[in-house]
Amino acid sequence: MSSLFDDFLSTDEALEAFSPPHFVAAMLRFEVSLARAQAQAGLVPAAAAEAIAGQCHVESFDVAQIVRDSGRAGSVAIPLLKALKERVGAVDAAATAFTHFGSTSQDVIDTAAALVTRPVLDRIDADGRQLVAALLDLAERHAAMPVLARTLGQPGSVTSFGWKCAQWAAPIARSLLQVRAAAAEALAVQLGGAVGTQAQMAGKGPAVVALMAADLGLAAPDAPWHTQRDRWVTLGCALGVLVGSVGKLARDLALMGQYEVGEVAEPSEPGRGGSSAMPHKRNPVASMVALAAAHRAPQCVAALLAAMPQEQERALGAWQAELAAWPALLQSAHGAVRALAQAVPGLQVHGERMRANLDRLRAELPPAAAEEWFAPALADHAAGLAREQAARLRTLLAG
């Protein structure tokens, strides 16, 4: 679900992933996989499994009505499964009893959430790597370009623009790897049944999970995780850190791009960054999107953390709150990464303005202080750091 103000802060891919038709389609994928895995395990007749699979086409469901009914039912799974069983019963009455056999609403919803999350994470990773590569290209190209370092909002000493770029890239690169590692565990099949014991599956639950995991391309967890949300929330926290690191880059670019500073500028094109009142303005819209995400993501992560103390075997309210926060986190994360991945390769770097800002400050300082804090050797040292960091990060991501 999205709104006018969500749409321009995210991406089409992330918004579509969590749209009702797409999510319901993922739930139906779960039901197909469950039935076929149970047939392979000898729990469900093969003919029943195929009858179920034959009815799991999202186009044949009234998704809008299912969403409307979910409010009264307390879960989107309940009206969906009611409709599915009606369709299955119409073609094979005996197969109705095997529809959603041994499963529960949270199983289908959690697994569907993992399924729709995975392609968004793939997009975040691809765009994030493009962003890091662009920053490292800048780091190497401008390794020796002197620029003011600023501490506590004031001019500090001299550094190099290349070193700043390498430092921007480093936490983003690390976060991409952390997200990938967390996703490998968190994107898992959920199949516990009513109270998480897989009791109806006569000891064949783990085999069914393994078959489903292979079919759906998800992890096979060591146990159901209805109220054990640590891996899922760890992934959410990793995404929050990624958004924060991208937000740091956006904040610096916005400050360096202010007219009075003028050291960098986002790329310009027709229709980008204009003002409805002041035609001379060029607003840094990529930085704006990333900063908006950096403001929103912590609230989403906080909601995930706050929902972790889930009572006993199934949660009342906490899991539902988590479900609502999850799409917003993914949509904000991809919006931030995509915005800067598109802007940074075309970043305009104004070296002459960087030099002018340095020279103006040097002229205001006593000669001894100017020499101590703005000697050319300091920029040369930072240039060496930039090249070393860029090489390390390229190796890190290549591995």
Phi, psi and omega in degrees: 000143180213173177227176178309320187272346170284321193301314185278354176261001180230206181230158178301320183295315182291323178292318180294324183303324183255014176291152181307313181298321182291319181291318178297322177299322178293323176297320178291327174300320176302314184295321176297312182296319179299309183299315182291322178295320179292328175294317178297327181276357178084016181266337186226137175300140181301323180294323178293319180299320180287328175295320177295311182300325182292344180257001186266057177246117188300332182297337182270003180251148174272088186298319181299320179291322177299318178296317179298318182288338184295332180297316179286323183286333182090003179193140178290339181292327187294307177293329178295314182292326175300313179295320180296315181296325177297318181291318179296316180299330181291335181254336181201094185301323182293334182285344182302319182295339182262359179285123180065027186297129176072009184246178178217170186303317183294329178301311184289323183287316179296317180293320177297321178299320177295319181296317182281338178289322187305310180294331176293319177297323177298320179292318178299317180296315181296314180291324178296319178293323175297319178296313180298317180300319179295320178294321180290326173299316177296320181300317181285322182291324184245029183304321185261011182278113181289143179209153176293131165273145184232132179234137183053033177079006182236157177302134180253277180220193178264142170224196175239148179296326177299321179293322176299316181296318179296322179289327174296321185290326191301307181292331177293316178299314179298320181294322178301318179291322179293320177297316181298316180296318180294322181295326181301330178264323188284326182278085189229156173295139171250121178203093180240343186075195192305316182233019173087012182253356182055035190298325184286349186263014168051045177081357182263006181304311180301323178294320177297317178300316181298319178294318179294319180300316179295321181291318186269351182073031179246169177285152173259103185289163180287343179196160173301155187229039181308310180240014174255086193262013188300315182291320180295315181288328175300319175297317178299319179295320178298321176295321178298319178294320177301313180298320178297320179292321176293324177295325177298316176301314182298320180298315180294318179297320179296319180291318180289340180268357177302147185306319183292339179261303170066029185271334176218166175208140172295154180300147182250142175204160181303133178082002183252122170073022179279173179240141179287342184246330188235100187294346181280349188281147170232097183281138180281082191289329177295316177297323179299314180297316181294322179290323175299318177296320181293335175281326185274321187302319180301327178291324177293315179296320178299321178296320178296315180295319181295334182275358185292326180286068184275133188288130169049232189269336178213140189268147176249099178100317184292312179297321180295323176294321178298315180302321182289327183281332189298310180301320180298322179295312180295319181292321177293317182298313181290324177301316181295311184294316180298318183301313182280332175297330178277332185272319189297322178302332179257016182302132177270120183253117184258084182297327181293327178287323176300316179294319181295320178296321176295312183296322179296320179290318179302322182293338181270353184258155170300148184306320182295318179292320179299320180290322183292317189259349184226029177292144179304330181298330179294319177293323178297320178298315179296326178297318177297319177298320181298314181295318179295316180295319179299317179296318179298317183290324177297319177295319181300312183287330179292330180285000000 
